[in-house]
Amino acid sequence: MPTISIAPGRVTVVTLNRPEVRNAFNEELIKELTDWARGVRADGAIRAVVLKGAGPVFCAGADLHWMSRVVGFTKDQNVADARKAAELYHALDSLPVPLIGRIHGAALGGGAGLAAVCDVVIATEDATFGFTEVTLGIVPAMISPYVVRKIGLSAARELCLSGTRFRAQRAREIGLVHEVVAENELEEAVDRRVAEFAKAAPSAVASAKRVLSEIHGRQPADVMSATVDASAAQRISAEGQEGMKAFLEKRRPSWVDAPPASPGTRPT
């Protein structure tokens, strides 16, 4: 049985589909999610991805059965196993489209790491987060680059060194979560974010996301050539030309869907 389910479309919904174990990670889930992420292209077929969890919890971290096998691994086996998880987070972080985390219940350990690689995270008021690895005697190493980038070193040290759990409002205060809503408002909030991304040109989103990753933590002078090249390349691209012309001509650019016509009217 697949460990993730995918509802394809311009807004693709990827669901962690192991509700019987609180959507915990195992080898199959990691492989399936990595393979899917590596296949996403910046061709406009997918405009946004929503990542969610089946059942009452988003993701509770590592699967106990998986961990019971890891206990007996050699150093080389552990390196190979950890690399697969690291490659998953890199693949998700490198998606050329916006990744929206829809979080309810709990996001713990690797599940909190998923929140760290999402471009936008919307969580319910009662959601619980935690970088809990140290309480098991292990380290949140594979997710650490994304966690530090997302919440800063100070908050990362506080939370990753203690493994303490925290609520959605605290997650919002430190930047791990962008919006906290009541449970019955979660779908509406996600739809609203999707609609915002639908206004943006697919190639421009992909380029902007790549540039932001490349310049993070570097001095402005050191990245000037890269930012200039990215700007110039996008301006002369097909979507760059279309977007600027649409603005000057006071019309919608081609990548923005026309709004549905009201009864008794004709679409423009």
N, C-alpha and C positions, 0 to 999 in steps of 0.2 A: 504493500500500500504506500503511495507517495507520502512523503513527510511534509511536502508543501503543496498547496493547490494554487493554481494561477488562473485568474479570470482575465483573459487577454482583451486588449482594446486600447484606444487612445489613452484611457486611464486604466492602467493595468493594476489589478489588485492581487497581491501576493500574500497568501495566508499560511502562517506556520500551522501545520495541521497534525499536531500530536496532542490533542487536548487531554488524553488520558494520562499524560505525564507532564502536563502544564507546559506543553510546547518546548520541552527541554531539548538541547542540542545532542545529537549523536552523529556518527559518521555519515549516515544517509542524508540527514537534513543538511549538514554542511556541504556535502557534495552537490545535492540537488539545487540548493540556493546559489552556490558558487557558479555552477554550470549555467543556470538561468541568467545570473547577473552578467556573466561574460558575453552572453549573446545579445544583450541590448545594444542597439545602435542609435546614433543621433540622426535618424533619417525622417523624423516626424511621425513615424508610425505609432510611437508611444510618446505621449506628452507629459505624463507624470505617472509615478508608481506609488501606490499606497501599500504599506507593509503593516499587517495586522496579525493577531493571534486568534485561533479558534478556541472556543470555550471561555472559562472565567478568567484566564490569565494570558497576558501577552507572551512572556517567555521567562521561565524560572531558572535559566542557566543551563548547567550541564546535566545530562541524563545520568541517573545513578548506576544503571547497568553499564553504560559507557565508562564511567569513572571506576567501576569495579575491575574492568579490564585494564585500564590505564595504570592502576596500582602496580601491576606486574610488568609493566613495560621497561625495557632497557632505556639507556640514555638516547641511543640512536632512534629507537621506536618513538620515544617522546618527542624528539626533534621533528620527525616526520609527521607525527600527529598534530603537533602545535603549528607546524607550517601550514597545514590544511586550513586550520581555523584562521590563521593570519591572512591567508589568501582570500578567504571569504570576506573578511572585513575590507580588505583592499578592493575587492571586486565591487562590493556595494558602494564603497566610498567613491569609486571611479565611475559609477553610472553616469552617462552623459545626459540624464534627465533628472528632474527633481524627485527626491525620495521623501515621502511623507510618512512618518511613523504615527500609527494610530494605536495608542497605548492605554490599556485598561488592566485592572487587577494588579499585576506586578511585572517589573522588568528588572531581573536580578542577574548579577554576574555577566555572562555573555549577552543576556537580554538587555542589560543596561548599555552594553557595548553597541548593540544595534541602534539604540537611541542616539548614541554619540556619532554614528555615521549618517544618520538621517539629516536631510537639509532642513526639514521642519518637523517638529514633534508636537503632537496634540495629545494631551493626557486627561483622563478623568480625574476629578477631585480626589478620589480615594485611591488612586494608583500609588504603588510603592516602588521605590527604586533602591538599588544598592549594588556597589562594587564589592561583592561579598567574598571574593576568592580567598583573602587572607584568613578568614575565619575557618577555612578548610585546610589551611596550611599551604596554599598555592598562591600564585601571583597573577594579577590582571594584566599580564605583559602584552598579549597580542592586541588588546583593545586600548592600551595606554596611549599610543600616539594620538588616537582620535579623542580620547577622554581629555587629555591635557589641552589639545587644540580647542575643544568645545567649552570646557569649564575653567581652564587656567590651572596653573601648577598649585596654587594655594588650596583651592577647593579639592583638587585631585589628591593632594597629600592628605588632607583631612579625611576624605571619604574612602580612598583606596587603602590607606594604612590602617584604618579602623574596621572597615567592612560594614560600617553602620548603615542601617536602612533609613530612608528619608522619604517624605511624601512629595506629591506632585508640586505643591506650592514652592517648596525649597528647591526642587529641580528647576522650576522656572526662574527662581531668583539667581541661580548660578549659570543659567544659559543652556542647561541640558534639554529643557522643555520650553517651547515658545508660547503655548496657550494651554490653559487649564479650564476645563468645562465640566458641567454636570454630565452624568452618564447619558441622559436622554438628549443631550445636545451634541454628542460626539460626532455622529454622522454628518449633521449639518455643518459643523466646524470644518470637518475634513473636506466636504464638498465646496465650501467657500474657498479654502486654500487651493483646491484643484482649479477652480474657476480663475483664480488670480494667475496661476501658472499658464493657463490656456491662452492668455493674452501675449505671452512672450514667444519670440521666434525660436524654434527648436535648436537651430545651429548656434544662435546667440547664447542660449542657455548653456549648451554644452561648452562653448568657448569660455563663457564667464566662469563656469564651475571649475574648468581646468586652470584658468588664470588665477583664481582665488587660492587654489591649492598650491600652485607654483610660487606665489609671492608670499605666502604666510610665513611670518617669522624672519623675513629678509628685509634688508634696508632698501628704501625706495630707489636709490641710485643703482643698486645692484640688479634691479629688475626692470629698469627703464626700457631697455631694448626689447625685452619680452612683452611688456605691456604695449609698447608702441606697435610692435609687429602684430600682436593680437588685434588691436584696434583697427589697424589698416587693413588687415586681411578680412575682417568681418565687414567693414564698410564696402569693400568691392565684391563681397559674396552676393549670391542671388537674393538671399533673404535680407541682407543689409541694404541692397539697392531697393528692393520692394518696400521695406519698412520706411525708408526715408522718403520715397516717392509717395507712399500712401499718406504719410504725415503732411507733406506739402500739398497733396491733392484733397486733403480732408476726407479720407475714406478709410475703411478698415483694411489692414493688410491681409494678404491672402491666407495666412495661417490662422486667422481668427475666425471661428465659425460664426455665421450669421445668426442673430437671435431669432428664436421662433416667432413666426408671424402671429399677431393677435387675430382672433376671429373677425372675419369680414374685411381683412386687409390683405394686401399682396406683399410678399417679401421684397426687400430692396436689393 
